[in-house]
Amino acid sequence: MIDSTVVDLSRLQFAATALYHFIFVPLTLGLSWLLVVMEAAYVMSGKEIYRDMTKFWGKLYGINFALGVTTGITMEFQFGTNWAYYSHYVGDIFGAPLAIEGLMAFFLESTMVGLFFFGWNRLSKAGHLAVTALMALGTNLSAVLILIANGWMQDPVGSAFNPVTMRMELTDFAALVFNPVAQSKFVHTVAAGYVTGSLFVLGISSWYLLKGKHVEFAKRSFRIAAAFGLAGTLSVIVLGDESGYAVSESQKSKLAAIEAMWETEPAPAGFNLIASINEETQSNNWAIKIPYVLGLIATRSTSETLPGIREIRAENKERVKQGIEAVIALEALRKNPQDAELLASFNKVEKHLGYGLLVKKYSEDVRLATPEIIERAAHDSVPKVAPLFWTFRLMVVLGFALFALFALAFWASIKNTFQQKPWLLRWALYFIPAPWVAIHSGWIVAEYGRQPWTVFGVLPTHLSASSLSAASLYGSIAGFVGFYTLLLIAEMYLMFKYARLGPTALQSNNA
Amino acid sequence: MPQSGNPDNFRQRLRPGLGRHLVLVLILKVLVLTGLWHAFIKPNRVKVDAGAMSARMAEPSNQITRENSHDRFNGR
């Protein structure tokens, strides 16, 4: 049997490194475009203050980039070390966007970062602006390729299983790239990054205004961040709705768990605002419900029903039974790969293969699966409800709070009254961590909600992990968490130091 | 007049600037990552092929033997 401790530790290590990595990424995504806006204002107006703004916020961008770069590399190592079976099974598909990301987007971004910092006196104004724009483009291109890979894990389109190579193989590259799940995740995620960058600028500018320091610099930064942030939050909300719609199409179990919807309701389903969740009885002790809202959001119709968790588990129980047949057929086919009859039998049940593999968590030999084991496998096919339900709501509440903040900040910047509103400036300052909390909540919803699969409906997580020793994993987790924590401390130290110095840092340190 | 003799300029050069901070961080990063690589990644190279995948997914009786022969390097 596969050691569940090893699987859990591998998951913990990957989750920890991904979440640490994602502390750095959204700020890079957001600040890069803000730098383009600021530098474009400099090139068009010729006002030196916009060049100072680009240089100063670029310096903070540089700190974040230097600290954040390579934190993602450890995740790619882990595909090989901790998730070797996953890598073999889906590497032909998953590896392509990751390789393109490394060779194209990351190289573009890294090259342009160098030109951005060292090219001020060597390039023309327009040339330097083009470099800044290419740097932002590289950052965003990186995100789209990573999310294409991730989108395929959520909805494995454009691929087919080959029983000879025991791999998933790409059948349609365009389907992989234009996967609606990937595209909606990309726009939602990068928009969240824009909000993060905007609030970073807005919050620090607010601090300068509260202290009465660098006032002209802070006012202009505040205005740009307020406008960009408002556009960002609106995009996050609209594109988040699109992302939710994509989930309702491809991952009904995730949607049902996010909404704590245990029973199938008549269309359009109601939305549980808050609920007391009881996993044991598969029901809510109580819930505050808004009628019709979930059905309208998730199906965009008044007539389409959404399946509840109990119905999904009952359907999946049948799929598990057929999946067991698929595993048995695959075994026979592996022994006689040329046998056309065996291949035809396997092809009949192949689409349920992943569900049959869920049984292997409890029984090495699927033939020995008892009704109780089949029941447990079907139960596992929907993730735990409470973590998804609450992290999703935390993300949504923070998203709307950020929208309110940016709407007020934008209005105040139009009216030029934000300096007279210390409460607004304090709100912006103290809310700086909020986008990170929202983004990490969203990431947990997306990835925990995919469980029990690494590739949804195709490959269970417990079969994806390598057979490492638990001791080795404890050591590597301690090493990575310790290392990343040091990086985070260094990031905070440098950010605080140079944010406190403000634009005067441009004169005292010409790095 | 040469600037290098001025004690203020000398102190200015010694002051830790952002560039120096970042270079320090990047050197530390390379060292720590190299250490982690040697401690946890290099000795755990994992090789999976069609046989090992098949053993894990579809052939219960052979799994342990085949995994040992394919999955771990350096006797781990």
Contacts between the chains, C-beta under 8 A, distances in Angstrom:
chain1	res1	chain2	res2	distance
A	2	B	56	7.8
A	59	B	18	6.4
A	62	B	18	7.5
A	62	B	22	7.1
A	63	B	18	7.1
A	63	B	22	7.0
A	66	B	22	4.6
A	66	B	25	6.1
A	66	B	26	6.2
A	67	B	25	6.3
A	70	B	29	6.1
A	70	B	33	6.5
A	73	B	33	7.6
A	74	B	33	7.6
A	74	B	36	7.6
A	77	B	37	7.8
A	77	B	41	5.4
A	80	B	45	7.6
A	80	B	46	6.5
A	81	B	40	7.5
A	81	B	41	5.6
A	81	B	44	5.0
A	81	B	45	7.4
A	81	B	46	5.9
A	84	B	46	3.7
A	84	B	47	7.3
A	84	B	48	4.6
A	84	B	71	7.1
A	85	B	48	5.5
A	85	B	52	7.6
A	85	B	53	6.3
A	85	B	56	5.9
A	87	B	48	7.1
A	88	B	48	4.0
A	88	B	49	7.0
A	88	B	50	7.9
A	88	B	52	7.5
A	88	B	53	5.3
A	89	B	53	6.2
A	164	B	50	7.3
A	165	B	50	5.4
A	166	B	50	4.2
A	166	B	53	3.9
A	166	B	54	5.3
A	166	B	57	7.3
A	167	B	50	7.5
A	167	B	53	7.7
A	327	B	57	7.0
A	327	B	58	5.6
A	330	B	54	7.9
A	330	B	57	7.0
A	330	B	58	4.8
A	331	B	58	4.4
A	331	B	59	6.1
A	334	B	54	5.2
A	334	B	58	6.2
A	334	B	59	7.3
A	357	B	57	6.2
A	360	B	57	7.5
A	364	B	60	4.1
A	364	B	63	6.9
A	365	B	60	4.2
A	365	B	61	7.6
A	366	B	60	7.8
A	463	B	56	5.9
A	463	B	57	6.5
A	466	B	44	7.7
A	466	B	46	4.6
A	466	B	48	7.9
A	466	B	71	6.8
A	467	B	67	5.7
A	467	B	71	5.2
A	467	B	72	7.1
A	468	B	44	6.0
A	468	B	46	7.7
A	469	B	76	7.0
A	472	B	40	6.6
A	472	B	44	6.3
A	472	B	76	7.5
A	475	B	39	6.9
A	475	B	40	6.3
A	476	B	36	7.3
A	476	B	39	7.6
A	476	B	40	3.9
A	476	B	41	8.0
A	479	B	35	7.9
A	479	B	36	5.0
A	479	B	39	6.4
A	479	B	40	6.2
A	480	B	36	6.8
A	483	B	32	5.0
A	483	B	33	7.6
A	483	B	36	6.6
A	486	B	28	7.9
A	486	B	32	7.7
A	487	B	25	7.6
A	487	B	29	7.3
A	490	B	25	5.5
A	494	B	18	7.2
A	494	B	21	5.9
A	494	B	22	8.0
A	498	B	18	6.5
A	505	B	18	7.4
A	508	B	17	8.0
A	509	B	17	4.1
A	509	B	18	5.1
A	509	B	19	7.5
A	510	B	17	7.4
A	511	B	17	4.9
A	511	B	18	3.8
A	511	B	19	3.2
A	511	B	20	7.5
A	511	B	22	7.1
